[in-house]
Amino acid sequence: PGAPDLGRDAVQLLNNIIAVLPGERRGTRRFIWPLPGVAGDDSALSKTFVSFARGLGGRLLLCASENALKKLLPTPRYTLFSEGVDILPVSALQEMLREPVPHKRDTWQAMVEYRFNV
């Protein structure tokens, strides 16, 4: 059997992923969900985000709220996610500004523990 035909939505997703892969730099690389004009399927969100992160290469420090993190990764905050890419989820920047002592402290401790500070 041959490869499945790519529909319009799959082509758009593929173009978005290609835009973040190394080689061609076309400005800021962003992860947008759901795709503009396409109904979002949150069940695919985590897998799509991890694929996006792999395309970035290297290691990713993810500053996200607890609610966003629950949708993006199957790992708790301040714990390294390592499945083809290293992602360290930490406090969102808004949280660090609103409550600097606990959020900055916990973020820094996780960065040191997983060597994201070097």
Solvent accessible surface area in square Angstrom, and as a share of the most:
residue,aa,sasa,rsa
1,P,191,1.20
2,G,74,0.71
3,A,97,0.75
4,P,118,0.74
5,D,141,0.73
6,L,93,0.46
7,G,42,0.40
8,R,206,0.75
9,D,64,0.33
10,A,40,0.31
11,V,64,0.37
12,Q,78,0.34
13,L,55,0.27
14,L,77,0.38
15,N,74,0.38
16,N,52,0.27
17,I,42,0.21
18,I,80,0.41
19,A,26,0.20
20,V,5,0.03
21,L,68,0.34
22,P,86,0.54
23,G,75,0.72
24,E,90,0.40
25,R,141,0.52
26,R,149,0.54
27,G,61,0.59
28,T,102,0.59
29,R,87,0.32
30,R,167,0.61
31,F,56,0.23
32,I,93,0.47
33,W,64,0.23
34,P,61,0.39
35,L,15,0.07
36,P,99,0.63
37,G,89,0.85
38,V,43,0.25
39,A,97,0.75
40,G,42,0.41
41,D,78,0.40
42,D,84,0.44
43,S,96,0.62
44,A,38,0.29
45,L,11,0.05
46,S,32,0.21
47,K,159,0.67
48,T,17,0.10
49,F,8,0.03
50,V,11,0.06
51,S,44,0.28
52,F,18,0.07
53,A,0,0.00
54,R,110,0.40
55,G,5,0.05
56,L,40,0.20
57,G,37,0.35
58,G,62,0.60
59,R,114,0.42
60,L,39,0.19
61,L,65,0.32
62,L,22,0.11
63,C,49,0.30
64,A,9,0.07
65,S,44,0.29
66,E,72,0.32
67,N,110,0.56
68,A,40,0.31
69,L,3,0.01
70,K,144,0.61
71,K,113,0.48
72,L,22,0.11
73,L,6,0.03
74,P,108,0.68
75,T,19,0.11
76,P,90,0.57
77,R,29,0.10
78,Y,55,0.21
79,T,50,0.29
80,L,49,0.25
81,F,12,0.05
82,S,68,0.44
83,E,105,0.47
84,G,74,0.71
85,V,11,0.06
86,D,38,0.19
87,I,0,0.00
88,L,0,0.00
89,P,1,0.00
90,V,0,0.00
91,S,0,0.00
92,A,9,0.07
93,L,110,0.55
94,Q,124,0.55
95,E,21,0.09
96,M,24,0.11
97,L,141,0.70
98,R,158,0.58
99,E,80,0.36
100,P,60,0.37
101,V,109,0.62
102,P,48,0.30
103,H,27,0.12
104,K,107,0.45
105,R,118,0.43
106,D,40,0.21
107,T,8,0.05
108,W,135,0.47
109,Q,105,0.47
110,A,4,0.03
111,M,33,0.15
112,V,68,0.39
113,E,118,0.53
114,Y,54,0.21
115,R,152,0.55
116,F,28,0.12
117,N,62,0.32
118,V,133,0.76
